[in-house]
Amino acid sequence: MTVLVTGGAGYIGSHMVLELVDVGEQVVVLDNLSTGFRWAVPQQVPLFVGDTGDGKLAAEIIAKHKIRAIVHFAASIVVPDSVADPLSYYRNNTTNSRTLIEAAVNGRVEHFIFSSTAAVYGNPASVPVTEDAPTMPMSPYGSSKLMTETILRDVDHAHGLKHVILRYFNVAGADPKMRAGQSTPIATHLIKVAAQAALGIRPGMQVFGTDYPTADGTCIRDYIHVSDLVRAHSDALAHLRGGSPSLTANCGYGHGFSVLQVIETVKRVSGVDFTVERAPRRAGDPAQIVASSERARSALGWRPRFDDLPTIVTHALEWEKKLRELKT
Ligand code: UFG
C-alpha cells in the first residue's frame, strides 16, 4: 500500500513524507524540483523527477509501486504570481492535476488527498468560513484549485476514486525537529518574510495595504502550523482507508491574526525591531479569512498540537537560522 506524494520535495510535501515515513508507510515522491529540493526527500524514499502532467510517468510510478493512495501537493502557490501569469497556474494546478487524476483512475488508485486552498472562498461574507460557504475565488490561483476540486467530485461519482479535499489556510512554521521547513530562496509568505527581516537576511519588510476594513487596517489570516496541516492529511488517509466517504474540509485553527499582529509577534519572539514600511494593497488579497475547523475535527478526528502563533514563529525563525548556516 505505497503512498505517492507529489511535490514531496517542497515545503508542505516534505513534511508529509517525514510524517508518513515516521509511522512506517511506504512512500514514493514525484516532484519536478522547480521549487523543491532533492535534499528534502529522505534517502530511503524513491524520488521521481518529473511533472504530474506527464501521464506516462505517473502511470509507470502507479503500476511499478502499486500505488493505492496519492497525496497531491505539487502546485504553484503564490497568489500575486497567479494574477500576473494565470495560464501557467491553470496548466500546473488544473491541467496537470487532471492528468494525474486520470492516471490514478486508470491505475486503480483508491484514495486521493488534494491540497486545496482557502483562496477558493475569495472574500467571504462572514468568518469563520465553513466548507458550505459560496466559492468565489479572487485570483487565478484560487480558481485553478477550485476546478481541480470539481474534477475530483465528478471522478468520484463516475469512477469511485475517493478523495479528501483539504482547503489550507495560511501554512507556516517548520518541523519541530528541524528536519524540514520553508526553504524557497524567494520568500513571499508573511511569516517567512518577517523571519528573514528579523534575522537581517533582508533589510526590512513591507505591509501590503493598511486600509482594509479590519480593526488595524491590515489583512487577517488564519495561520496553521505545517505539522498540524500534514497531520490532517494522515487523518484524511485513515478516514478513507476506513471506508468513509469523500469529504472537503478546511485546515485552519478558527482564529485569525492581522499582518501587524504577526509582525509584532515576530519582533517579540526574535527580540529584533526590524524596519516595516507601509505599502499599497497587493492584487488578489481578501481582507479577512478565517477557517471554521469543526469539520476536520469532527469528521477526521483532527487534533492540532501547535495552535499558538509564537510557537509557529519560533519554528519559522529556527528554520531560517538553520538555512542560513547551511548556506555559509
Ligand atoms: N503580506 C505583507 N507583506 C509581505 C508578505 C505578505 O503585508 O511581505 C501580507 C499579504 O498582503 C497578506 C498577508 O500578509 O495580507 C498574508 O500573505 P501571504 O502571502 O503570507 O499569504 P496569502 O494569504 O496571500 O496566501 C496564503 C497561501 C495561499 C492560500 C491563501 C489563503 O499562500 O496558498 O493563503 O488565504 F490560498
Residues whose N, C-alpha, C, O or C-beta is under 5 A from the ligand:
A	BS01	UFG	I77 V79 T117 A118 A119 Y168 F169 N170 T188 H189 L190 V193 M205 Q206 V207 F208 C219 V259 R282 D285 I289
